[in-house]
């Protein structure tokens, strides 16, 4: 399928909706918890990609994994951290807390790029980072069970940190004339995540109902949108992808609200709006300056 710009935007909106179902689906699990949830989602993601990738990319895709260099393996490790931390965080705190924390990814990426690649952060981004930090402080300053929410947030924070590290590895690799194939790296990340969490997942407690839901997450929430997002990235500009990806936060909070009765507190809504608003304004100004 030849993707036009409008089709890519529509597809990216669908992708964010697929990404956003993780929170509400997790809230309907019966017995599976913590690392078992992570193991089964990563396992089903790996199995799904083992079927999908040869169809989309041909059997040669497996040679990419066999011949992948250090940067490719580092990218896979980053993906595995994202997969693991995201699901564990969802079992520790609210969906809104996890998703808003993940929205910090562009800011953390800018900071890491400044440290490791010498990227000059424009003043608008520094202001946006300060506003986002204030939003996060406001979110957790207004919650009663601070210890529980803080623990889940610290785990969730590993997701944007790993995402920023992944971006830095990819950019460094491309600067030296080597492109990392991101989709096989996702498969590698799913395999590493499932192997790492398997010993921690015992004893298994998942019911058949849980297995069906976790299989749904592996296929529909991660494997399929991962492949489709790479297609969109070839058509859309980076700021467009960053802005559209924010829909995951909105969709995720709304689905958890209406689908699982997880009502976000006023401080979460206010602080989250400050974080998202800072990111939107930063990306829009940057986009206008580039065009």
Secondary structure per residue as TSV (DSSP state, phi and psi in degrees):
chain	resnum	aa	ss	phi	psi
A	1	X	-	360.0	128.3
A	2	X	-	-83.3	117.1
A	3	X	-	-86.9	118.8
A	4	X	-	-83.4	172.5
A	5	X	H	-62.3	-44.9
A	6	X	H	-65.8	-37.9
A	7	X	H	-66.5	-38.4
A	8	X	H	-64.9	-39.2
A	9	X	H	-63.7	-47.1
A	10	X	H	-61.8	-40.5
A	11	X	H	-67.2	-37.4
A	12	X	H	-66.1	-35.6
A	13	X	H	-64.4	-42.6
A	14	X	H	-62.4	-39.7
A	15	X	H	-61.5	-45.2
A	16	X	H	-64.6	-33.7
A	17	X	H	-65.5	-40.4
A	18	X	H	-66.0	-41.5
A	19	X	H	-60.2	-36.3
A	20	X	T	-76.2	-7.0
A	21	X	H	-78.7	-8.9
A	22	X	H	-58.9	-44.7
A	23	X	H	-63.7	-50.8
A	24	X	H	-67.4	-37.2
A	25	X	H	-65.7	-41.7
A	26	X	H	-59.9	-35.0
A	27	X	T	-70.2	-12.9
A	28	X	T	-103.7	9.5
A	29	X	-	-70.9	146.2
A	30	X	S	-90.6	-49.8
A	31	X	S	-128.7	-28.9
A	32	X	-	-66.5	138.4
A	33	X	-	-140.0	156.4
A	34	X	H	45.1	-116.8
A	35	X	H	-69.0	-25.1
A	36	X	H	-67.4	-39.7
A	37	X	H	-59.8	-45.0
A	38	X	H	-63.4	-44.8
A	39	X	H	-59.1	-50.4
A	40	X	H	-67.8	-38.1
A	41	X	H	-64.8	-44.2
A	42	X	H	-65.4	-39.2
A	43	X	H	-61.6	-48.5
A	44	X	H	-68.7	-29.9
A	45	X	H	-65.3	-45.4
A	46	X	H	-62.2	-45.4
A	47	X	H	-62.0	-43.3
A	48	X	H	-61.8	-44.3
A	49	X	H	-68.1	-31.8
A	50	X	H	-63.4	-25.7
A	51	X	H	-89.0	-42.2
A	52	X	H	-72.5	-44.3
A	53	X	H	-59.8	-46.0
A	54	X	H	-60.8	-29.6
A	55	X	H	-70.5	-43.6
A	56	X	H	-81.2	-36.5
A	57	X	H	-118.5	-7.1
A	58	X	-	84.1	167.0
A	59	X	T	-68.6	-15.5
A	60	X	T	-65.0	-14.5
A	61	X	H	-62.6	-28.4
A	62	X	H	-73.3	-24.1
A	63	X	H	-69.9	-26.6
A	64	X	H	-62.7	-39.8
A	65	X	H	-70.2	-43.9
A	66	X	H	-64.4	-36.2
A	67	X	T	-101.0	9.9
A	68	X	-	-65.4	139.8
A	69	X	-	-88.2	-165.1
A	70	X	H	-60.7	-43.0
A	71	X	H	-62.2	-39.2
A	72	X	H	-62.7	-43.0
A	73	X	H	-69.8	-36.7
A	74	X	H	-62.9	-40.2
A	75	X	H	-62.3	-42.0
A	76	X	H	-61.5	-40.9
A	77	X	H	-63.4	-41.3
A	78	X	H	-61.6	-43.0
A	79	X	H	-61.6	-40.6
A	80	X	H	-64.1	-37.5
A	81	X	H	-65.3	-42.1
A	82	X	H	-61.6	-46.3
A	83	X	H	-60.1	-45.7
A	84	X	H	-70.6	-49.8
A	85	X	H	-64.4	-37.2
A	86	X	H	-61.3	-49.2
A	87	X	H	-71.5	-38.3
A	88	X	H	-64.2	-40.9
A	89	X	H	-61.9	-37.9
A	90	X	H	-63.4	-25.9
A	91	X	T	-85.5	-5.9
A	92	X	T	-110.1	-25.5
A	93	X	S	-147.2	-175.2
A	94	X	-	-76.0	158.6
A	95	X	H	-60.2	-41.7
A	96	X	H	-61.5	-43.8
A	97	X	H	-59.7	-44.5
A	98	X	H	-64.6	-47.4
A	99	X	H	-68.6	-40.4
A	100	X	H	-66.3	-39.4
A	101	X	H	-61.6	-41.2
A	102	X	H	-64.7	-26.2
A	103	X	T	-67.3	-10.5
A	104	X	T	-74.9	-5.3
A	105	X	H	-52.0	-46.9
A	106	X	H	-60.4	-35.3
A	107	X	H	-71.0	-43.4
A	108	X	H	-65.1	-37.4
A	109	X	H	-60.9	-43.0
A	110	X	H	-62.1	-40.0
A	111	X	H	-66.4	-44.0
A	112	X	H	-65.9	-37.5
A	113	X	H	-63.7	-35.9
A	114	X	H	-64.6	-40.1
A	115	X	H	-74.2	-45.3
A	116	X	H	-99.5	-21.4
A	117	X	H	-121.1	-1.9
A	118	X	-	76.9	13.7
A	119	X	-	-61.1	130.8
A	120	X	-	-87.1	116.4
A	121	X	-	-79.4	121.8
A	122	X	-	-68.9	156.8
A	123	X	H	-54.7	-38.3
A	124	X	H	-59.4	-35.5
A	125	X	H	-73.4	-36.6
A	126	X	H	-60.9	-42.2
A	127	X	H	-63.8	-42.3
A	128	X	H	-63.9	-40.0
A	129	X	H	-62.1	-42.4
A	130	X	H	-63.5	-42.7
A	131	X	H	-65.3	-41.2
A	132	X	H	-63.7	-40.6
A	133	X	H	-61.5	-40.2
A	134	X	H	-64.1	-38.0
A	135	X	H	-64.0	-42.8
A	136	X	H	-64.0	-43.3
A	137	X	H	-61.3	-40.0
A	138	X	H	-65.6	-40.3
A	139	X	H	-56.5	-49.9
A	140	X	H	-89.5	-16.0
A	141	X	H	-72.3	-22.0
A	142	X	T	-100.0	10.6
A	143	X	-	-107.9	140.7
A	144	X	S	-72.7	-49.1
A	145	X	-	-86.6	68.1
A	146	X	H	-64.2	-41.3
A	147	X	H	-60.3	-46.3
A	148	X	H	-65.7	-47.2
A	149	X	H	-65.8	-35.9
A	150	X	H	-66.7	-41.2
A	151	X	H	-61.1	-45.5
A	152	X	H	-64.6	-35.9
A	153	X	H	-68.4	-39.7
A	154	X	H	-63.0	-37.8
A	155	X	H	-67.0	-44.1
A	156	X	H	-61.9	-31.8
A	157	X	H	-63.7	-22.6
A	158	X	H	-65.2	-24.1
A	159	X	H	-67.4	-56.0
A	160	X	H	-65.6	-29.5
A	161	X	H	-64.4	-46.0
A	162	X	H	-67.1	-36.9
A	163	X	H	-63.7	-42.9
A	164	X	H	-65.2	-40.7
A	165	X	H	-63.0	-39.8
A	166	X	H	-62.1	-45.6
A	167	X	H	-61.3	-41.4
A	168	X	H	-64.0	-42.0
A	169	X	H	-62.7	-44.0
A	170	X	H	-63.5	-45.4
A	171	X	H	-65.9	-40.2
A	172	X	H	-63.2	-41.1
A	173	X	H	-64.0	-43.9
A	174	X	H	-66.7	-34.1
A	175	X	H	-64.2	-23.8
A	176	X	T	-103.4	21.0
A	177	X	T	79.5	17.7
A	178	X	-	-125.3	121.3
A	179	X	-	-95.6	132.6
A	180	X	-	-89.6	127.6
A	181	X	-	-79.5	107.6
A	182	X	H	-70.3	-33.6
A	183	X	H	-66.7	-48.5
A	184	X	H	-60.8	-29.9
A	185	X	H	-65.0	-34.6
A	186	X	H	-65.2	-42.5
A	187	X	H	-59.4	-45.0
A	188	X	H	-60.3	-41.8
A	189	X	H	-62.8	-40.0
A	190	X	H	-65.0	-40.1
A	191	X	H	-65.2	-45.9
A	192	X	H	-62.2	-42.9
A	193	X	H	-62.1	-44.1
A	194	X	H	-67.4	-39.3
A	195	X	H	-68.1	-39.0
A	196	X	H	-70.6	-34.2
A	197	X	H	-92.7	-10.5
A	198	X	H	-57.0	-49.0
A	199	X	H	-62.7	-29.4
A	200	X	H	-83.8	-11.2
A	201	X	H	-84.1	-16.8
A	202	X	-	-74.8	149.1
A	203	X	S	-78.9	141.5
A	204	X	-	-62.9	136.1
A	205	X	-	-125.9	-1.5
A	206	X	-	-64.0	133.9
A	207	X	-	-86.0	167.5
A	208	X	H	-55.3	-35.6
A	209	X	H	-60.8	-45.0
A	210	X	H	-62.9	-42.6
A	211	X	H	-61.8	-39.1
A	212	X	H	-64.5	-42.8
A	213	X	H	-67.4	-40.7
A	214	X	H	-70.6	-33.1
A	215	X	H	-64.5	-38.0
A	216	X	H	-60.9	-43.3
A	217	X	I	-63.0	-44.5
A	218	X	I	-60.5	-40.6
A	219	X	I	-85.8	-55.3
A	220	X	I	-86.1	-34.2
A	221	X	I	-86.9	-20.6
A	222	X	I	-128.5	-56.6
A	223	X	I	-63.9	-54.6
A	224	X	H	-64.4	-51.4
A	225	X	H	-63.4	-26.6
A	226	X	H	-62.6	-47.5
A	227	X	H	-64.9	-43.1
A	228	X	H	-67.2	-36.5
A	229	X	H	-65.5	-33.6
A	230	X	H	-65.4	-37.2
A	231	X	H	-63.0	-43.3
A	232	X	H	-66.1	-35.8
A	233	X	H	-62.9	-22.7
A	234	X	T	-78.5	-11.6
A	235	X	T	-112.7	-41.9
A	236	X	S	-88.5	151.5
A	237	X	-	-78.9	157.0
A	238	X	H	-55.6	-44.6
A	239	X	H	-62.3	-34.8
A	240	X	H	-63.8	-44.6
A	241	X	H	-62.2	-42.9
A	242	X	H	-62.1	-41.5
A	243	X	H	-70.7	-44.7
A	244	X	H	-65.4	-33.4
A	245	X	H	-64.3	-22.8
A	246	X	T	-65.0	-19.3
A	247	X	H	-61.9	-24.5
A	248	X	H	-59.4	-39.7
A	249	X	H	-63.0	-47.9
A	250	X	H	-65.7	-49.8
A	251	X	H	-60.1	-43.7
A	252	X	H	-62.7	-44.3
A	253	X	H	-65.6	-42.8
A	254	X	H	-65.9	-41.4
A	255	X	H	-64.6	-41.8
A	256	X	H	-67.3	-32.3
A	257	X	H	-68.4	-54.3
A	258	X	H	-87.1	-24.3
A	259	X	H	-95.9	-17.4
A	260	X	H	-136.5	5.2
A	261	X	-	68.3	22.0
A	262	X	-	-91.8	90.7
A	263	X	-	-81.0	121.3
A	264	X	-	-71.0	140.8
A	265	X	-	-71.2	165.3
A	266	X	H	-61.5	-39.0
A	267	X	H	-66.4	-34.0
A	268	X	H	-67.6	-44.0
A	269	X	H	-64.8	-43.0
A	270	X	H	-67.8	-49.8
A	271	X	H	-64.8	-40.1
A	272	X	H	-63.3	-39.4
A	273	X	H	-63.7	-36.0
A	274	X	H	-67.1	-41.7
A	275	X	H	-63.5	-50.9
A	276	X	H	-64.5	-42.4
A	277	X	H	-61.1	-41.8
A	278	X	H	-61.2	-41.7
A	279	X	H	-68.0	-43.9
A	280	X	H	-60.5	-49.3
A	281	X	H	-61.7	-43.3
A	282	X	H	-60.3	-45.8
A	283	X	H	-69.0	-39.9
A	284	X	H	-65.9	-42.3
A	285	X	H	-63.1	-44.5
A	286	X	H	-61.8	-38.9
A	287	X	H	-64.9	-43.3
A	288	X	H	-64.8	-39.5
A	289	X	H	-64.7	-36.4
A	290	X	H	-75.2	-28.9
A	291	X	-	-96.3	360.0
